[in-house]
Amino acid sequence: MLDILACPIDKHYPLELLELISAGDTVKEGILLCTKCDRYYPIKDEIPIMLPDELREKDMDIEFLRKWQSKIPEKVIKQGNPWHL
């Protein structure tokens, strides 16, 4: 699926995959990162959540960042778009 995903904001391709929990070839929890605009898109329960900023839920994104703070690169934690810690 990574072969067809692009950032919905700037259409950058390919996105960087950061696996947090995986089973075989399946990513259960993770992040897709656009290296052009520094936007991150959470993967929750095997589903990438790739909504534009205005449709994202800030509280859910912040909770996700806090939950995985020790495994997510500092760049995403401190500078990631649309929100960071």
Secondary structure, 3 states (H helix, E strand, C coil): CHHHCCCCCCCCCCCEEEEEEEECCEEEEEEEECCCCCEEEEEECCEECCCCHHHCCHHHHHHHHHHCCCCCCHHHHHHCECCCC
